[in-house]
Amino acid sequence: MPSWLTDPRLLAAVGVLVALVIAVLVYRRVKRRNQFASPLERATFSTLHTVSLAAPALREGLSEGSAQFAVPYLRTLLDTEALSMTGSDCVPLAWDGEAEHHSLDVRQYAEKVMRTGRQQVASRKDIECGSQDCPVRGIVVVPLEVDGNVAGTLAAVSADTPGPVLLRASAEVARYVSSQLELADLDESRARLNRAEVRALRAQISPHFIYNALNTVASFIRTDPERARELLMEFADFTRYSFRQAGEYTTLADELKNIDRYLALEHARFGNRLNVKVQVAPEVLSVVLPFLALQPLVENAVRHGLSGKPGGGTVSLTAEDSGAECTIIVEDDGVGMDPQALKEENRDAHLSGAHVGLGNVDDRMRSAFGPDYGLVVETERGAGTKIILRVPKFRAGVRV
């Protein structure tokens, strides 16, 4: 069985999709009749609307802020006297409704849930209350699970003695909340992976490039001190940008500036053997793309395409406006290579250092924009290499 079929976070996403499909089907039925014909249809729309309002906060993870935003909507679903959400320490993150003097009772039963992982139910006789006017007749506390672990609890404080309907409804709402928290955890895991990939890419910055750059600077110190100073400043700016800590994304304009620094250093080393052509449409300079998405491709062209070609060659970089997308092409007329050999080398690039960063950039492009936005590489022995990127001008969640 494919592993994704057993991933609870992806199954949760499928569950949300199913709910949306139900909503669409109901909508189409209602639209044909141009009215809400039954209480069931009205209840379905009301529930889906309430769920959609709570979802954005829950997708940020379990915190005081997300709980305080979501709990009022969740209480509407259960229609209880009060609703509380606790974290792993059993301290209420949010409380909506009356009878907050029962927060200690909620905490007591939340601790049992955290220990056992099972739903806990308390009736009037199980809870202490010094108020004769208190309407509370029972408390139901259910676990919120993330990746198989109890991360917190949801507590329904009821004005009726807890019965099968409340027990089932509380469990279903908790399951929904857990699915959203699972997706939030998945989002955070993906963000951590992206950060790790950027760190890995920084680690892959060729030691040979650093050595050659500094050696080139040294060669100008006596013959052309001013040129040596300029190159050293370019090197300092290049490393400052490459090892910056801010964000997973950058603009095309900033990425091009760093490529200019890189090429200035390489041009000082290769001289007339390295020619560069850059053509960028001004309207795409603000396009957002993964940090260090282009420099590794240009480095690949210089390091693997031209350095082994007698007489050198040309690296071309173009960025065009393609409607809803920006098309970026990095091309060289170097030695090229066998496409199958490139594919095999990229599998072990993290071990061999071959074709620095191509696989890394491909993975991050797909992660940021979807599976259709990986690198397209065209190459053949003796025919150079052409790498094409398509970058959407807008994608939710992708910003500098």
Helices and strands as residue ranges (DSSP letters): G 3-6, H 8-33, H 39-58, H 64-78, E 82-86, E 92-97, G 100-102, H 103-116, E 120-123, G 124-126, E 138-146, E 149-158, H 164-203, H 207-220, H 225-242, E 249-251, H 252-270, G 271-273, E 274-280, G 282-284, E 288-290, H 295-300, I 301-306, E 313-322, E 325-332, H 339-347, H 349-352, H 358-369, G 371-373, E 376-379, E 385-392
